Amino acid sequence: MTTSAVTVDTPGSVRTRRAAADASARAARLEALLGDPYDPANPHGLRALFAADARRDVPAETEALLSAEGIGAEYVPAAHGGLLTRADHLVRALRPVFRRDLALGFGHGITSLFAAGPVWATGSAHQRRYVADLLLTGRRAAILHHELAHGNAILRDEFTARPAPGPATPTGPADPGGRLLGSRLLGGRKDVIINARRADLQVVYARTDAARGPRSHSVLLLDPAGQRPEHVRQLPRVETPGMRGALFSGLEFTDCPVPADALVGAVGEGVPLALRTFQVNRSLVCGVVTAAADTVLRSAVRASAEGGDGLVLRRRPKPLAGVFADLLACDSMATVALRALSLRPAGAHLFAAAVKYVVPDLLREDLEELATVLGAHGYDHRAPEYGALGKLARDLPVAGLGHAGSASCLAALVPQLRGLAGRSWFAEDEPPPELFRPDAELPDLDYRLLSVAGGGDFMAASLVGSAARLAAAHGAGGHLAALAALAEAFATELRALQEQCRRLPAAAAALTDPAVAVLGDRYCRVVGAAAVLGTWEHQDGTDPFLADPAWAVLALTRIGGQLSIPVPDLPDGCRERVLEEVVRRYRDGRSYDLDAVALAG
């Protein structure tokens, strides 16, 4: 663990602390407004949210509260009048919503940011103003994805904007800015779109070139209010297995005129824009779904407890410590990915894909463990104290896009493994410590700087550096020696991956080889472990529990077990130390994440 040196405040560092404090203050206010989630009389509590889910409806009263609070400003960059500065601050501000209901968080707002991403990345000044005004006034944007291989219903089917005779008529929401699309007619059908009926703006990834390739699609901004009934048909609502209150339905376009000024960026820029903005979306999803799992762990602790203030755990306490360690690991991975978007925008794409691959998988396994504690109670939505398990088990695959999400992450990673093994691993410099320090000064998130290629592999370098620094602790005994052994084990695994990845075939062949997917899986878990090590190593001692290696040892032991690499036995007292913190946070009403914030109720 490193300690903070004495520093002199600069205008930037003061601004950083102020922005973090503002996000924390907004989160605290939202937590208080949403109230005690376990109060049966609370219209924003779990009982009410579960009831809305059972009705397959939105929790209208809670949505109204969020709108009144102006939550749409969270999705608008500060430069355009909103509150969005850094992605890690955004997750901090939104966690009170997602701790209660994933569907609420996705359905009410964060998918509007996913839709707006291309505009923040490359939209004209007029387009940015238009979208900012829309979100700041509480309206929604819907994203109409292009079709992906291995796609689920959300990513299946697509739209085509084909050339049409006649002059272009720039009457849409965007300023052409010299980038007119030309006269096009939009056609096609997609059955599963979140907020298709409620959106005030449609962001469409439409095919504009029949040829396959990276320039096949373009991004269009469309105003639903200007669409005639003969050109667009609202399709019936779709009953999805999870996030039932998020209102999925479809749209079918038939020769719908596309305003010439609807184009975002350049013709054929849709796929590159998707890849650039998906890294933000992936990182954000991991941050918010981890918050949702917090509620399930709290339910399991309640189910395991007996006694009053003493809180004696009597039923299967072992899974509680392991799941808590996993949540801290997931939070470490997500937070580092979110901070990398600001600090390393040219290279954040690689780690964002790795985190998005690992975190939903870890959380799925955690829910299975917690089910052994909760039993049938975990699926009883009439009991808000326990029923969050069943709902999150249904919602998580939808939020993470299930197999489609995992496949797309591997598709982003696998073609780069051979090159990284040859030029980056064990050769690249470590990232700056600001990547891991929560109080460090970072630039604001700037979508325009994000890249989808190059940038090296700073997390592999971080792992190598952590292992080297911890090597001196091998003889220290206890938790620190175990952490040193684990760091060495993961660095050894990276060395083995390097030898195998150097022998990979060309990228196109690698994508079709199942054995290469296994290498991608192993790589993702190795760099995920690097985030855990880096997060522990840069604690400043403010939180004694996070400064103790016990949680990192338990988390890395579990990840190492998934990789089947040699890991040391847990040292005496390790699991007990983590379990002690589980109980303390439950008793004190603190969240099960790196921030340990106070919760309502």
C-alpha positions in Angstrom: 0.0 0.0 0.0 1.3 3.4 -0.9 0.7 6.5 1.2 -0.2 10.0 -0.1 2.6 12.6 -0.2 1.9 16.1 1.0 0.5 18.1 -1.9 -0.3 21.7 -2.5 -3.8 22.5 -3.8 -4.0 23.6 -7.4 -7.1 25.1 -9.1 -7.5 21.7 -10.8 -7.3 19.6 -7.7 -9.8 21.9 -5.9 -12.1 21.6 -8.9 -11.7 17.8 -8.8 -12.7 17.6 -5.1 -15.6 19.9 -5.7 -16.9 17.8 -8.6 -16.6 14.6 -6.6 -18.3 16.3 -3.6 -21.1 17.5 -5.9 -21.7 14.0 -7.3 -21.7 12.6 -3.7 -24.1 15.3 -2.6 -26.4 14.6 -5.5 -26.3 10.9 -4.6 -27.0 11.6 -1.0 -30.0 13.8 -1.8 -31.4 11.2 -4.2 -30.9 8.5 -1.6 -32.9 10.6 0.9 -35.7 11.4 -1.6 -36.1 7.7 -2.6 -36.3 6.9 1.1 -36.1 3.6 3.0 -36.3 0.9 0.4 -37.8 -1.6 2.9 -40.6 0.7 4.2 -43.8 -0.9 2.8 -45.5 2.6 2.8 -42.7 4.2 0.7 -44.0 4.8 -2.9 -40.4 4.5 -4.1 -39.5 1.5 -2.0 -38.9 -2.1 -3.1 -42.4 -3.2 -2.5 -43.8 -0.6 -4.8 -41.0 -1.3 -7.4 -41.6 -5.0 -7.3 -45.4 -4.4 -7.7 -44.8 -2.3 -10.8 -42.5 -5.0 -12.2 -45.2 -7.7 -11.5 -47.7 -5.4 -13.4 -45.1 -5.1 -16.2 -45.4 -1.4 -15.8 -43.2 1.6 -15.0 -43.1 2.9 -11.4 -44.7 6.2 -12.5 -44.4 8.0 -9.2 -40.7 7.3 -8.9 -40.1 8.2 -12.5 -41.8 11.5 -11.8 -39.6 12.1 -8.8 -36.5 11.5 -10.9 -37.7 13.8 -13.6 -38.5 16.5 -11.0 -34.9 16.2 -9.7 -33.6 16.8 -13.2 -31.8 13.5 -13.5 -31.5 14.1 -17.3 -28.8 16.7 -16.6 -26.5 13.8 -15.4 -26.3 12.7 -19.1 -25.3 16.1 -20.5 -21.7 17.3 -20.4 -21.0 20.2 -18.2 -19.8 22.2 -21.3 -23.4 22.0 -22.6 -25.1 22.9 -19.4 -25.4 19.5 -17.7 -23.7 17.8 -14.8 -21.6 15.2 -16.6 -17.9 15.7 -15.9 -16.4 12.2 -15.3 -17.9 8.8 -15.8 -17.0 7.6 -12.3 -18.8 10.6 -10.8 -21.8 9.8 -12.9 -22.0 6.2 -11.6 -21.7 7.6 -8.0 -24.6 9.9 -8.6 -26.8 7.2 -10.1 -26.2 4.4 -7.7 -29.2 5.2 -5.4 -31.5 4.5 -8.4 -29.8 1.3 -9.5 -29.5 -0.1 -6.0 -33.3 -0.2 -6.0 -34.2 -1.2 -9.6 -32.1 -1.8 -12.7 -35.1 -1.4 -14.9 -35.9 2.0 -13.4 -32.3 3.2 -14.0 -32.2 1.9 -17.6 -35.8 2.8 -18.5 -35.8 6.2 -17.1 -32.6 7.6 -18.2 -29.2 6.0 -18.7 -30.1 4.6 -22.1 -30.6 8.2 -23.2 -26.9 8.7 -22.6 -26.2 5.6 -24.6 -28.2 7.2 -27.4 -26.5 10.6 -27.0 -23.0 9.2 -27.1 -22.4 9.6 -30.8 -23.6 13.2 -30.6 -21.2 14.0 -27.8 -18.4 12.3 -29.8 -18.8 13.9 -33.2 -22.1 15.8 -33.5 -22.3 19.3 -34.9 -22.6 22.2 -32.5 -26.3 22.5 -33.3 -26.8 18.8 -32.7 -25.1 18.9 -29.4 -27.3 21.9 -28.3 -30.4 20.2 -29.5 -29.7 16.9 -27.6 -28.6 18.8 -24.5 -31.8 20.8 -24.4 -33.9 17.7 -24.9 -32.3 15.8 -22.0 -32.1 18.9 -19.7 -35.9 19.3 -20.1 -36.6 15.8 -19.0 -37.2 14.2 -22.4 -35.8 10.9 -23.6 -33.7 9.5 -26.4 -33.9 6.0 -27.7 -31.1 4.1 -29.3 -31.9 1.9 -32.4 -28.9 -0.4 -32.6 -27.5 -2.0 -35.8 -27.5 -5.7 -36.0 -24.6 -7.6 -34.4 -23.5 -11.2 -34.8 -24.6 -13.4 -31.9 -27.1 -10.6 -31.1 -30.1 -11.1 -28.8 -33.4 -9.5 -29.5 -32.1 -6.0 -28.7 -29.3 -6.3 -31.2 -31.2 -8.3 -33.9 -32.5 -6.8 -37.1 -31.7 -3.4 -38.4 -32.8 -0.4 -40.5 -31.6 0.7 -43.9 -31.5 4.2 -45.3 -31.5 3.8 -49.0 -31.1 6.6 -51.6 -34.3 8.1 -52.9 -34.9 10.4 -55.8 -35.6 14.1 -55.2 -33.8 16.9 -53.4 -32.8 16.7 -49.7 -35.0 18.7 -47.3 -33.1 19.8 -44.2 -35.9 20.0 -41.8 -34.7 17.8 -38.9 -33.3 18.6 -35.5 -29.7 18.9 -36.7 -27.7 21.6 -38.5 -26.2 20.1 -41.7 -22.9 21.8 -41.1 -21.8 20.7 -44.6 -22.4 17.1 -43.9 -25.7 16.4 -45.8 -26.7 12.8 -46.1 -28.5 13.2 -49.3 -32.1 12.2 -49.8 -32.8 8.8 -48.1 -35.7 6.7 -47.2 -35.6 4.7 -44.0 -36.9 1.2 -43.9 -36.8 -1.9 -41.7 -38.1 -3.3 -38.5 -36.8 -3.9 -35.0 -39.0 -5.5 -32.5 -37.2 -4.8 -29.2 -36.2 -1.2 -28.5 -36.2 0.3 -25.0 -38.5 3.3 -24.7 -39.5 3.1 -28.4 -42.9 4.6 -27.6 -41.7 7.2 -25.1 -38.7 8.6 -26.9 -38.6 12.2 -28.0 -35.5 11.5 -30.2 -34.5 8.4 -32.1 -30.8 7.8 -32.6 -30.7 5.2 -35.5 -27.7 3.1 -36.6 -28.9 2.6 -40.2 -27.2 0.7 -43.0 -26.2 3.2 -45.7 -24.0 0.8 -47.7 -25.0 -2.6 -48.8 -21.5 -3.9 -48.7 -20.2 -5.5 -45.5 -17.5 -3.6 -43.7 -16.6 -0.9 -41.2 -18.2 1.8 -43.3 -21.6 0.1 -43.8 -23.7 2.2 -41.3 -24.4 5.8 -40.4 -25.9 7.4 -37.4 -29.1 9.5 -37.8 -31.0 11.8 -35.5 -34.8 11.5 -36.1 -37.6 13.4 -34.4 -40.6 11.1 -33.9 -43.0 14.0 -33.8 -42.3 14.7 -37.5 -43.0 11.1 -38.7 -46.2 10.4 -40.6 -48.2 7.3 -39.7 -47.8 5.8 -43.2 -44.0 5.9 -42.7 -43.7 4.5 -39.2 -45.6 1.9 -37.2 -45.4 1.3 -33.5 -45.1 -2.4 -32.9 -46.7 -4.2 -29.9 -45.0 -4.2 -26.6 -42.6 -7.1 -26.0 -42.5 -9.1 -22.8 -38.9 -9.6 -21.9 -37.7 -12.0 -19.3 -36.1 -9.2 -17.3 -36.4 -5.5 -16.8 -40.1 -5.8 -17.4 -40.8 -2.3 -16.3 -38.5 -0.8 -18.9 -41.1 -0.8 -21.7 -39.6 -2.6 -24.7 -41.5 -2.4 -28.0 -40.6 -2.1 -31.6 -40.7 0.2 -34.6 -41.2 -0.5 -38.3 -40.2 2.1 -40.9 -41.5 2.1 -44.5 -40.0 4.7 -46.9 -39.7 7.2 -44.1 -38.0 10.3 -45.4 -34.7 11.1 -43.6 -33.9 14.8 -43.3 -30.7 15.6 -45.0 -29.3 17.2 -41.8 -30.0 14.1 -39.7 -26.6 12.7 -40.2 -24.3 12.5 -37.1 -20.6 12.7 -38.2 -19.8 11.4 -41.6 -21.5 8.9 -43.9 -20.3 5.4 -43.0 -19.1 6.4 -39.5 -21.7 4.4 -37.6 -19.7 1.3 -36.7 -16.6 3.3 -35.6 -18.9 5.6 -33.5 -20.6 2.5 -32.0 -17.2 1.1 -31.0 -16.0 4.4 -29.6 -19.1 5.0 -27.5 -19.7 1.4 -26.5 -16.7 1.5 -24.2 -18.4 4.2 -22.1 -21.6 2.3 -22.1 -19.9 -1.0 -21.1 -18.0 0.7 -18.2 -21.2 2.4 -16.9 -23.2 -0.8 -17.1 -20.6 -2.5 -14.9 -20.7 0.3 -12.3 -24.5 0.4 -12.0 -25.2 -3.4 -12.0 -22.7 -3.8 -9.2 -24.8 -1.3 -7.2 -27.9 -3.5 -7.9 -26.1 -6.6 -6.4 -25.5 -4.6 -3.2 -29.2 -4.9 -2.4 -29.2 -8.7 -2.8 -26.2 -9.1 -0.6 -28.0 -7.0 2.1 -31.0 -9.3 1.8 -28.8 -12.4 2.3 -27.1 -10.8 5.4 -30.6 -10.2 6.8 -31.6 -13.8 6.1 -28.5 -15.1 7.8 -28.8 -12.9 10.9 -30.3 -13.5 14.3 -30.2 -11.4 17.4 -30.6 -7.7 17.6 -27.8 -5.2 17.6 -25.2 -8.0 17.9 -26.2 -9.4 14.5 -25.0 -13.0 14.8 -24.8 -14.7 11.4 -26.1 -18.2 11.8 -27.0 -19.5 8.2 -24.3 -20.1 5.7 -22.1 -17.0 6.4 -19.3 -18.2 4.1 -20.9 -17.0 0.8 -21.4 -13.6 2.3 -17.7 -12.8 2.6 -16.9 -14.1 -0.8 -19.7 -12.2 -2.5 -18.7 -9.0 -0.7 -15.1 -9.5 -1.9 -16.5 -10.0 -5.4 -18.5 -6.8 -5.2 -15.4 -4.8 -4.2 -13.5 -6.5 -7.0 -16.2 -5.6 -9.5 -16.3 -2.0 -8.2 -12.5 -1.8 -8.5 -12.7 -3.0 -12.1 -15.6 -0.7 -13.1 -14.1 2.3 -11.4 -10.7 1.9 -13.0 -12.4 1.5 -16.4 -14.5 4.6 -15.8 -11.5 6.7 -14.7 -9.5 5.4 -17.7 -12.0 7.0 -20.0 -10.8 10.4 -18.8 -7.1 9.6 -18.1 -6.3 7.2 -21.0 -9.1 7.9 -23.6 -6.9 6.5 -26.5 -6.5 3.1 -24.8 -9.5 2.7 -22.5 -11.4 0.5 -25.0 -9.4 -2.6 -24.2 -10.0 -2.6 -20.5 -13.6 -1.5 -20.9 -14.3 -4.6 -22.9 -12.5 -6.9 -20.4 -14.4 -5.5 -17.5 -17.7 -5.8 -19.3 -16.9 -9.4 -20.0 -15.9 -10.3 -16.4 -18.2 -8.2 -14.1 -21.6 -9.6 -15.3 -20.2 -13.1 -15.1 -18.9 -12.6 -11.5 -22.3 -11.1 -10.5 -24.2 -14.0 -12.0 -22.1 -16.5 -10.0 -22.6 -14.3 -6.9 -26.4 -14.5 -7.3 -26.2 -18.2 -7.4 -24.2 -18.3 -4.2 -26.6 -15.9 -2.5 -29.5 -18.1 -3.5 -28.1 -20.8 -1.3 -28.5 -18.4 1.6 -31.9 -16.9 0.7 -33.6 -20.0 -0.6 -37.2 -19.4 -1.7 -37.3 -16.1 0.1 -35.1 -14.6 -2.6 -37.9 -15.0 -5.2 -40.8 -13.7 -3.1 -41.5 -10.3 -4.4 -44.1 -9.8 -1.7 -41.2 -9.5 0.8 -39.0 -6.5 -0.2 -36.5 -7.5 2.5 -35.6 -10.7 0.5 -37.1 -10.6 -3.0 -34.4 -8.6 -4.8 -32.5 -11.8 -5.8 -35.2 -13.1 -8.2 -35.6 -9.8 -9.9 -31.9 -9.1 -10.4 -31.4 -12.7 -11.7 -33.9 -11.8 -14.4 -32.8 -8.3 -15.0 -29.0 -8.9 -15.2 -28.9 -10.8 -18.5 -30.9 -8.1 -20.1 -28.8 -5.3 -18.7 -25.6 -7.1 -19.7 -27.0 -8.3 -23.0 -26.2 -11.9 -22.0 -24.2 -13.9 -24.5 -24.4 -11.0 -27.0 -22.6 -8.8 -24.6 -19.9 -11.3 -23.9 -19.4 -12.2 -27.5 -19.0 -8.5 -28.5 -16.5 -7.9 -25.8 -14.4 -10.9 -26.9 -14.7 -9.7 -30.5 -13.2 -6.4 -29.5 -10.4 -8.1 -27.6 -9.3 -11.2 -29.4 -7.9 -9.5 -32.6 -5.6 -7.5 -30.4 -4.1 -10.2 -28.2 -1.4 -11.3 -30.6 -0.1 -7.7 -31.1 -0.3 -7.0 -27.4 1.7 -10.1 -26.5 4.4 -9.2 -29.0 4.9 -5.5 -28.2 3.2 -4.5 -25.0 3.1 -7.1 -22.2 6.1 -6.9 -19.9 7.4 -4.0 -21.9 5.0 -1.1 -21.5 5.3 1.5 -18.7 2.7 1.5 -15.9 -0.2 3.9 -15.9 0.0 6.9 -13.6 -1.2 6.3 -10.0 -4.0 8.8 -10.6 -5.8 5.9 -12.3 -6.4 4.3 -9.0 -6.5 7.2 -6.5 -10.1 8.3 -5.9 -9.2 11.8 -5.0 -6.8 12.4 -7.9 -7.3 15.1 -10.5 -8.5 13.8 -13.8 -9.7 15.5 -17.0 -13.4 15.5 -17.8 -14.7 12.7 -20.0 -14.4 13.9 -23.6 -16.1 11.5 -26.1 -14.2 13.2 -28.9 -10.9 11.7 -27.6 -12.0 8.1 -27.4 -10.3 5.6 -29.7 -10.9 2.0 -30.6 -7.4 0.9 -31.5 -3.9 1.2 -30.1 -3.1 2.7 -26.8 -1.3 -0.3 -25.5 -2.3 -2.3 -22.4 -1.8 -0.2 -19.3 -3.6 -2.7 -17.0 -1.2 -5.6 -17.9 1.6 -3.1 -17.1 0.0 -2.3 -13.8 -0.2 -6.0 -12.9 3.5 -6.4 -13.6 4.4 -3.4 -11.5 2.2 -4.4 -8.6 3.7 -7.9 -8.6 7.2 -6.5 -8.6 6.5 -4.1 -5.7 4.8 -6.8 -3.6 7.6 -9.3 -4.2 9.5 -8.0 -1.1 6.5 -9.1 1.0 6.7 -12.8 0.3 8.3 -13.4 3.7 6.1 -11.1 5.7 3.5 -13.7 6.5 -0.2 -13.2 6.9 -2.5 -11.3 4.4 0.3 -9.3 2.8 2.4 -12.4 1.9 -0.7 -14.0 0.5 -1.4 -10.9 -1.6 2.2 -11.0 -2.9 1.9 -14.7 -3.9 -1.4 -13.9 -5.7 0.1 -11.0 -7.6 3.0 -13.3 -8.7 0.5 -16.0 -9.7 -1.4 -13.6 -12.0 1.8 -12.2 -13.5 2.9 -15.8 -14.2 -0.4 -16.4 -15.9 0.1 -13.3 -18.0 3.5 -14.6 -19.0 1.9 -17.9 -20.1 -0.8 -16.0 -22.0 2.0 -14.1 -23.8 3.6 -17.2 -25.1 0.3 -18.6 -26.3 -1.0 -15.4 -27.9 2.2 -14.8 -29.8 1.4 -18.0 -31.7 -2.2 -16.9 -32.6 -3.2 -16.9 -36.2 -4.3 -13.8 -38.0 -7.2 -11.9 -36.4 -9.9 -13.1 -38.8 -9.1 -16.8 -38.1 -8.7 -16.2 -34.4 -12.3 -14.9 -34.1 -13.7 -18.3 -35.2 -11.5 -20.5 -33.0 -13.1 -21.5 -29.7 -9.7 -22.1 -28.1 -8.9 -18.4 -28.7 -12.1 -17.4 -26.8 -10.6 -19.3 -23.8 -7.5 -17.2 -24.1 -9.7 -14.1 -24.2 -11.5 -15.2 -21.1 -8.3 -15.8 -19.2 -6.9 -12.4 -20.3 -10.0 -10.6 -19.1 -9.7 -12.1 -15.6 -6.0 -11.4 -15.4 -6.4 -7.7 -16.1 -9.4 -7.6 -13.8 -7.1 -8.8 -11.1 -4.8 -6.0 -11.9 -7.5 -3.5 -11.0 -8.0 -5.1 -7.6 -4.3 -4.9 -6.9 -4.0 -1.4 -8.1 -7.0 -0.3 -6.1 -5.7 -1.8 -2.9 -2.1 -0.6 -3.5 -3.2 3.0 -3.8 -5.4 3.2 -0.6 -4.3 6.1 1.6 -5.4 4.6 4.9 -8.6 6.7 5.2 -10.6 3.5 5.2 -8.8 0.9 7.4 -10.7 -2.0 5.9 -9.8 -1.2 2.3 -6.2 -0.6 3.4 -6.1 -4.1 4.9 -5.1 -6.7 2.2 -7.8 -9.2 3.4 -10.5 -8.2 0.9 -8.1 -8.2 -2.0 -6.7 -11.6 -1.0 -10.2 -13.1 -0.9 -11.3 -11.5 -4.2 -8.1 -12.6 -6.0 -8.3 -16.1 -4.6 -11.7 -16.4 -6.1 -10.7 -15.1 -9.5 -7.6 -17.3 -9.4 -9.9 -20.3 -8.7 -11.9 -19.5 -11.8 -8.7 -19.6 -13.8 -7.5 -22.8 -12.1 -4.1 -21.2 -11.4 -2.1 -22.1 -8.3 -3.2 -19.8 -5.4 -2.2 -19.9 -1.8 -4.5 -21.1 0.9 -6.4 -18.2 2.6 -4.4 -17.0 5.6 -5.9 -17.3 9.0 -8.5 -14.7 9.7 -8.9 -13.5 6.1 -12.4 -14.5 5.5 -13.4 -13.6 9.1 -12.0 -10.0 8.6 -14.1 -9.6 5.5 -17.2 -11.0 7.1 -16.7 -8.7 10.0 -16.9 -5.8 7.6 -20.0 -7.3 6.0 -21.7 -7.2 9.4 -20.4 -3.7 10.3 -21.7 -2.2 7.1 -25.1 -3.9 7.4 -25.4 -2.7 11.0 -24.3 0.9 10.1 -26.4 1.1 7.0 -23.4 1.5 4.6 -23.1 0.4 1.0 -21.1 -2.7 -0.1 -18.8 -0.8 -2.5 -15.6 1.1 -2.3 -17.4 4.3 -1.2 -19.3 2.7 1.8 -21.9 5.5 1.7 -24.7 5.9 4.1 -28.0 4.4 3.0 -31.6 5.4 3.7 -33.5 3.4 6.2 
